[in-house]
């Protein structure tokens, strides 16, 4: 998937936000580059979730990622969570909360706020993801606990 993402972003490094042709349905795909700090993010919907990828400063690799939200209802996974992998699977109910599933999310609902050391992503004016560029750590409001999807965003982090 990283190779696909990196091949898609070739030629997309401009100040403006662009979107390629949609691959299927109402999928979310956004790229944005902050011109002052020169960092680029990709927001991409897969079959079950929306992920945000922050590229390295040279834009050749993904630096780190963050889980924005689920686009399907969280489910009870087959097997144990010990063996769970996040690749192409719905968010397990054990990692979800009331903010996890967002139905009919549109690209217009997502806002990007670039700051010196972090990127803050909001959905419908509410902070959902903080990506700390110093620690390369993402904190998601869509997660009930720290898990394979990432770290949970707490109320204390918002103040």
MARTORPA-48684 format. One record per residue (C-alpha): residue number from 1; x negated, y negated, z. Coordinates in nm, 3 decimals. Layout:
// residues N
<fivex><i>NUM</i><xx>X</xx><yy>Y</yy><zz>Z</zz></fivex>
...
This chain:
// residues 159
<fivex><i>1</i><xx>0.000</xx><yy>0.000</yy><zz>0.000</zz></fivex>
<fivex><i>2</i><xx>-0.288</xx><yy>-0.240</yy><zz>0.075</zz></fivex>
<fivex><i>3</i><xx>-0.419</xx><yy>-0.197</yy><zz>-0.280</zz></fivex>
<fivex><i>4</i><xx>-0.075</xx><yy>-0.277</yy><zz>-0.420</zz></fivex>
<fivex><i>5</i><xx>-0.042</xx><yy>-0.586</yy><zz>-0.202</zz></fivex>
<fivex><i>6</i><xx>-0.388</xx><yy>-0.714</yy><zz>-0.288</zz></fivex>
<fivex><i>7</i><xx>-0.329</xx><yy>-0.661</yy><zz>-0.659</zz></fivex>
<fivex><i>8</i><xx>0.001</xx><yy>-0.849</yy><zz>-0.640</zz></fivex>
<fivex><i>9</i><xx>-0.154</xx><yy>-1.154</yy><zz>-0.475</zz></fivex>
<fivex><i>10</i><xx>-0.422</xx><yy>-1.205</yy><zz>-0.741</zz></fivex>
<fivex><i>11</i><xx>-0.354</xx><yy>-1.545</yy><zz>-0.892</zz></fivex>
<fivex><i>12</i><xx>-0.109</xx><yy>-1.648</yy><zz>-0.621</zz></fivex>
<fivex><i>13</i><xx>-0.345</xx><yy>-1.868</yy><zz>-0.420</zz></fivex>
<fivex><i>14</i><xx>-0.182</xx><yy>-2.205</yy><zz>-0.450</zz></fivex>
<fivex><i>15</i><xx>-0.046</xx><yy>-2.453</yy><zz>-0.204</zz></fivex>
<fivex><i>16</i><xx>0.313</xx><yy>-2.362</yy><zz>-0.286</zz></fivex>
<fivex><i>17</i><xx>0.510</xx><yy>-2.055</yy><zz>-0.181</zz></fivex>
<fivex><i>18</i><xx>0.578</xx><yy>-1.816</yy><zz>-0.471</zz></fivex>
<fivex><i>19</i><xx>0.777</xx><yy>-1.502</yy><zz>-0.523</zz></fivex>
<fivex><i>20</i><xx>0.725</xx><yy>-1.229</yy><zz>-0.780</zz></fivex>
<fivex><i>21</i><xx>1.020</xx><yy>-1.061</yy><zz>-0.946</zz></fivex>
<fivex><i>22</i><xx>1.210</xx><yy>-0.850</yy><zz>-0.700</zz></fivex>
<fivex><i>23</i><xx>1.140</xx><yy>-0.481</yy><zz>-0.717</zz></fivex>
<fivex><i>24</i><xx>1.483</xx><yy>-0.374</yy><zz>-0.590</zz></fivex>
<fivex><i>25</i><xx>1.795</xx><yy>-0.535</yy><zz>-0.447</zz></fivex>
<fivex><i>26</i><xx>1.754</xx><yy>-0.827</yy><zz>-0.210</zz></fivex>
<fivex><i>27</i><xx>1.402</xx><yy>-0.738</yy><zz>-0.094</zz></fivex>
<fivex><i>28</i><xx>1.205</xx><yy>-1.010</yy><zz>0.079</zz></fivex>
<fivex><i>29</i><xx>0.862</xx><yy>-1.089</yy><zz>-0.065</zz></fivex>
<fivex><i>30</i><xx>0.689</xx><yy>-1.419</yy><zz>0.015</zz></fivex>
<fivex><i>31</i><xx>0.330</xx><yy>-1.535</yy><zz>-0.014</zz></fivex>
<fivex><i>32</i><xx>0.208</xx><yy>-1.857</yy><zz>0.143</zz></fivex>
<fivex><i>33</i><xx>-0.133</xx><yy>-2.018</yy><zz>0.166</zz></fivex>
<fivex><i>34</i><xx>-0.215</xx><yy>-2.288</yy><zz>0.417</zz></fivex>
<fivex><i>35</i><xx>-0.441</xx><yy>-2.527</yy><zz>0.223</zz></fivex>
<fivex><i>36</i><xx>-0.628</xx><yy>-2.680</yy><zz>0.518</zz></fivex>
<fivex><i>37</i><xx>-0.741</xx><yy>-2.359</yy><zz>0.687</zz></fivex>
<fivex><i>38</i><xx>-0.731</xx><yy>-2.157</yy><zz>0.364</zz></fivex>
<fivex><i>39</i><xx>-0.548</xx><yy>-1.854</yy><zz>0.503</zz></fivex>
<fivex><i>40</i><xx>-0.280</xx><yy>-1.659</yy><zz>0.316</zz></fivex>
<fivex><i>41</i><xx>0.005</xx><yy>-1.447</yy><zz>0.446</zz></fivex>
<fivex><i>42</i><xx>0.226</xx><yy>-1.201</yy><zz>0.267</zz></fivex>
<fivex><i>43</i><xx>0.573</xx><yy>-1.121</yy><zz>0.395</zz></fivex>
<fivex><i>44</i><xx>0.697</xx><yy>-0.794</yy><zz>0.247</zz></fivex>
<fivex><i>45</i><xx>1.006</xx><yy>-0.583</yy><zz>0.294</zz></fivex>
<fivex><i>46</i><xx>0.977</xx><yy>-0.207</yy><zz>0.257</zz></fivex>
<fivex><i>47</i><xx>1.261</xx><yy>0.045</yy><zz>0.280</zz></fivex>
<fivex><i>48</i><xx>1.304</xx><yy>-0.001</yy><zz>0.655</zz></fivex>
<fivex><i>49</i><xx>1.121</xx><yy>-0.310</yy><zz>0.782</zz></fivex>
<fivex><i>50</i><xx>0.969</xx><yy>-0.647</yy><zz>0.706</zz></fivex>
<fivex><i>51</i><xx>0.596</xx><yy>-0.677</yy><zz>0.770</zz></fivex>
<fivex><i>52</i><xx>0.368</xx><yy>-0.980</yy><zz>0.763</zz></fivex>
<fivex><i>53</i><xx>0.007</xx><yy>-0.944</yy><zz>0.647</zz></fivex>
<fivex><i>54</i><xx>-0.260</xx><yy>-1.206</yy><zz>0.714</zz></fivex>
<fivex><i>55</i><xx>-0.542</xx><yy>-1.186</yy><zz>0.462</zz></fivex>
<fivex><i>56</i><xx>-0.909</xx><yy>-1.233</yy><zz>0.540</zz></fivex>
<fivex><i>57</i><xx>-1.046</xx><yy>-1.581</yy><zz>0.461</zz></fivex>
<fivex><i>58</i><xx>-1.192</xx><yy>-1.452</yy><zz>0.132</zz></fivex>
<fivex><i>59</i><xx>-0.848</xx><yy>-1.306</yy><zz>0.046</zz></fivex>
<fivex><i>60</i><xx>-0.995</xx><yy>-0.967</yy><zz>-0.047</zz></fivex>
<fivex><i>61</i><xx>-0.851</xx><yy>-0.761</yy><zz>0.240</zz></fivex>
<fivex><i>62</i><xx>-0.576</xx><yy>-0.760</yy><zz>0.498</zz></fivex>
<fivex><i>63</i><xx>-0.713</xx><yy>-0.901</yy><zz>0.824</zz></fivex>
<fivex><i>64</i><xx>-0.423</xx><yy>-0.780</yy><zz>1.040</zz></fivex>
<fivex><i>65</i><xx>-0.046</xx><yy>-0.739</yy><zz>1.025</zz></fivex>
<fivex><i>66</i><xx>0.267</xx><yy>-0.797</yy><zz>1.228</zz></fivex>
<fivex><i>67</i><xx>0.612</xx><yy>-0.642</yy><zz>1.249</zz></fivex>
<fivex><i>68</i><xx>0.877</xx><yy>-0.906</yy><zz>1.179</zz></fivex>
<fivex><i>69</i><xx>1.198</xx><yy>-0.701</yy><zz>1.200</zz></fivex>
<fivex><i>70</i><xx>1.389</xx><yy>-0.394</yy><zz>1.089</zz></fivex>
<fivex><i>71</i><xx>1.631</xx><yy>-0.409</yy><zz>0.794</zz></fivex>
<fivex><i>72</i><xx>1.804</xx><yy>-0.085</yy><zz>0.895</zz></fivex>
<fivex><i>73</i><xx>1.953</xx><yy>0.025</yy><zz>1.224</zz></fivex>
<fivex><i>74</i><xx>1.685</xx><yy>0.174</yy><zz>1.455</zz></fivex>
<fivex><i>75</i><xx>1.707</xx><yy>0.552</yy><zz>1.485</zz></fivex>
<fivex><i>76</i><xx>1.606</xx><yy>0.833</yy><zz>1.716</zz></fivex>
<fivex><i>77</i><xx>1.294</xx><yy>0.983</yy><zz>1.552</zz></fivex>
<fivex><i>78</i><xx>1.254</xx><yy>1.350</yy><zz>1.467</zz></fivex>
<fivex><i>79</i><xx>0.986</xx><yy>1.502</yy><zz>1.690</zz></fivex>
<fivex><i>80</i><xx>0.805</xx><yy>1.329</yy><zz>1.971</zz></fivex>
<fivex><i>81</i><xx>0.689</xx><yy>0.967</yy><zz>1.983</zz></fivex>
<fivex><i>82</i><xx>0.340</xx><yy>1.099</yy><zz>2.059</zz></fivex>
<fivex><i>83</i><xx>0.313</xx><yy>1.219</yy><zz>1.697</zz></fivex>
<fivex><i>84</i><xx>0.496</xx><yy>0.918</yy><zz>1.553</zz></fivex>
<fivex><i>85</i><xx>0.350</xx><yy>0.719</yy><zz>1.263</zz></fivex>
<fivex><i>86</i><xx>0.501</xx><yy>0.396</yy><zz>1.135</zz></fivex>
<fivex><i>87</i><xx>0.446</xx><yy>0.457</yy><zz>0.765</zz></fivex>
<fivex><i>88</i><xx>0.776</xx><yy>0.452</yy><zz>0.577</zz></fivex>
<fivex><i>89</i><xx>0.995</xx><yy>0.537</yy><zz>0.874</zz></fivex>
<fivex><i>90</i><xx>1.275</xx><yy>0.344</yy><zz>1.043</zz></fivex>
<fivex><i>91</i><xx>1.201</xx><yy>0.175</yy><zz>1.375</zz></fivex>
<fivex><i>92</i><xx>1.265</xx><yy>0.422</yy><zz>1.660</zz></fivex>
<fivex><i>93</i><xx>1.536</xx><yy>0.316</yy><zz>1.900</zz></fivex>
<fivex><i>94</i><xx>1.285</xx><yy>0.349</yy><zz>2.188</zz></fivex>
<fivex><i>95</i><xx>1.088</xx><yy>0.052</yy><zz>2.048</zz></fivex>
<fivex><i>96</i><xx>1.392</xx><yy>-0.160</yy><zz>1.955</zz></fivex>
<fivex><i>97</i><xx>1.593</xx><yy>-0.430</yy><zz>2.126</zz></fivex>
<fivex><i>98</i><xx>1.886</xx><yy>-0.654</yy><zz>2.036</zz></fivex>
<fivex><i>99</i><xx>1.663</xx><yy>-0.860</yy><zz>1.802</zz></fivex>
<fivex><i>100</i><xx>1.515</xx><yy>-0.569</yy><zz>1.606</zz></fivex>
<fivex><i>101</i><xx>1.774</xx><yy>-0.522</yy><zz>1.330</zz></fivex>
<fivex><i>102</i><xx>1.862</xx><yy>-0.818</yy><zz>1.112</zz></fivex>
<fivex><i>103</i><xx>2.130</xx><yy>-0.753</yy><zz>0.854</zz></fivex>
<fivex><i>104</i><xx>2.125</xx><yy>-0.934</yy><zz>0.518</zz></fivex>
<fivex><i>105</i><xx>1.807</xx><yy>-1.132</yy><zz>0.582</zz></fivex>
<fivex><i>106</i><xx>1.719</xx><yy>-1.374</yy><zz>0.302</zz></fivex>
<fivex><i>107</i><xx>1.385</xx><yy>-1.538</yy><zz>0.228</zz></fivex>
<fivex><i>108</i><xx>1.542</xx><yy>-1.876</yy><zz>0.307</zz></fivex>
<fivex><i>109</i><xx>1.598</xx><yy>-1.758</yy><zz>0.667</zz></fivex>
<fivex><i>110</i><xx>1.222</xx><yy>-1.717</yy><zz>0.726</zz></fivex>
<fivex><i>111</i><xx>1.010</xx><yy>-2.018</yy><zz>0.820</zz></fivex>
<fivex><i>112</i><xx>0.631</xx><yy>-2.028</yy><zz>0.852</zz></fivex>
<fivex><i>113</i><xx>0.457</xx><yy>-2.263</yy><zz>1.097</zz></fivex>
<fivex><i>114</i><xx>0.080</xx><yy>-2.273</yy><zz>1.049</zz></fivex>
<fivex><i>115</i><xx>-0.115</xx><yy>-2.383</yy><zz>1.354</zz></fivex>
<fivex><i>116</i><xx>-0.489</xx><yy>-2.403</yy><zz>1.418</zz></fivex>
<fivex><i>117</i><xx>-0.530</xx><yy>-2.053</yy><zz>1.564</zz></fivex>
<fivex><i>118</i><xx>-0.196</xx><yy>-1.888</yy><zz>1.499</zz></fivex>
<fivex><i>119</i><xx>0.090</xx><yy>-1.846</yy><zz>1.256</zz></fivex>
<fivex><i>120</i><xx>0.443</xx><yy>-1.858</yy><zz>1.393</zz></fivex>
<fivex><i>121</i><xx>0.725</xx><yy>-1.702</yy><zz>1.193</zz></fivex>
<fivex><i>122</i><xx>1.084</xx><yy>-1.788</yy><zz>1.271</zz></fivex>
<fivex><i>123</i><xx>1.408</xx><yy>-1.635</yy><zz>1.152</zz></fivex>
<fivex><i>124</i><xx>1.706</xx><yy>-1.870</yy><zz>1.148</zz></fivex>
<fivex><i>125</i><xx>1.515</xx><yy>-2.123</yy><zz>1.363</zz></fivex>
<fivex><i>126</i><xx>1.424</xx><yy>-1.864</yy><zz>1.629</zz></fivex>
<fivex><i>127</i><xx>1.061</xx><yy>-1.752</yy><zz>1.682</zz></fivex>
<fivex><i>128</i><xx>1.023</xx><yy>-1.383</yy><zz>1.593</zz></fivex>
<fivex><i>129</i><xx>0.651</xx><yy>-1.332</yy><zz>1.535</zz></fivex>
<fivex><i>130</i><xx>0.331</xx><yy>-1.495</yy><zz>1.658</zz></fivex>
<fivex><i>131</i><xx>0.009</xx><yy>-1.394</yy><zz>1.483</zz></fivex>
<fivex><i>132</i><xx>-0.298</xx><yy>-1.497</yy><zz>1.681</zz></fivex>
<fivex><i>133</i><xx>-0.589</xx><yy>-1.541</yy><zz>1.438</zz></fivex>
<fivex><i>134</i><xx>-0.855</xx><yy>-1.546</yy><zz>1.711</zz></fivex>
<fivex><i>135</i><xx>-0.762</xx><yy>-1.211</yy><zz>1.866</zz></fivex>
<fivex><i>136</i><xx>-0.611</xx><yy>-1.064</yy><zz>1.546</zz></fivex>
<fivex><i>137</i><xx>-0.304</xx><yy>-0.968</yy><zz>1.746</zz></fivex>
<fivex><i>138</i><xx>0.064</xx><yy>-1.001</yy><zz>1.656</zz></fivex>
<fivex><i>139</i><xx>0.349</xx><yy>-1.038</yy><zz>1.903</zz></fivex>
<fivex><i>140</i><xx>0.699</xx><yy>-0.953</yy><zz>1.782</zz></fivex>
<fivex><i>141</i><xx>1.033</xx><yy>-1.044</yy><zz>1.935</zz></fivex>
<fivex><i>142</i><xx>1.177</xx><yy>-0.740</yy><zz>1.752</zz></fivex>
<fivex><i>143</i><xx>0.988</xx><yy>-0.495</yy><zz>1.974</zz></fivex>
<fivex><i>144</i><xx>1.104</xx><yy>-0.394</yy><zz>2.322</zz></fivex>
<fivex><i>145</i><xx>0.756</xx><yy>-0.281</yy><zz>2.429</zz></fivex>
<fivex><i>146</i><xx>0.397</xx><yy>-0.251</yy><zz>2.312</zz></fivex>
<fivex><i>147</i><xx>0.398</xx><yy>0.039</yy><zz>2.066</zz></fivex>
<fivex><i>148</i><xx>0.251</xx><yy>0.156</yy><zz>1.733</zz></fivex>
<fivex><i>149</i><xx>0.440</xx><yy>-0.128</yy><zz>1.559</zz></fivex>
<fivex><i>150</i><xx>0.260</xx><yy>-0.391</yy><zz>1.765</zz></fivex>
<fivex><i>151</i><xx>0.291</xx><yy>-0.591</yy><zz>2.082</zz></fivex>
<fivex><i>152</i><xx>0.613</xx><yy>-0.727</yy><zz>2.224</zz></fivex>
<fivex><i>153</i><xx>0.666</xx><yy>-1.104</yy><zz>2.230</zz></fivex>
<fivex><i>154</i><xx>0.760</xx><yy>-1.215</yy><zz>2.581</zz></fivex>
<fivex><i>155</i><xx>0.947</xx><yy>-1.527</yy><zz>2.689</zz></fivex>
<fivex><i>156</i><xx>0.634</xx><yy>-1.649</yy><zz>2.867</zz></fivex>
<fivex><i>157</i><xx>0.448</xx><yy>-1.665</yy><zz>2.534</zz></fivex>
<fivex><i>158</i><xx>0.705</xx><yy>-1.907</yy><zz>2.396</zz></fivex>
<fivex><i>159</i><xx>0.655</xx><yy>-2.174</yy><zz>2.660</zz></fivex>
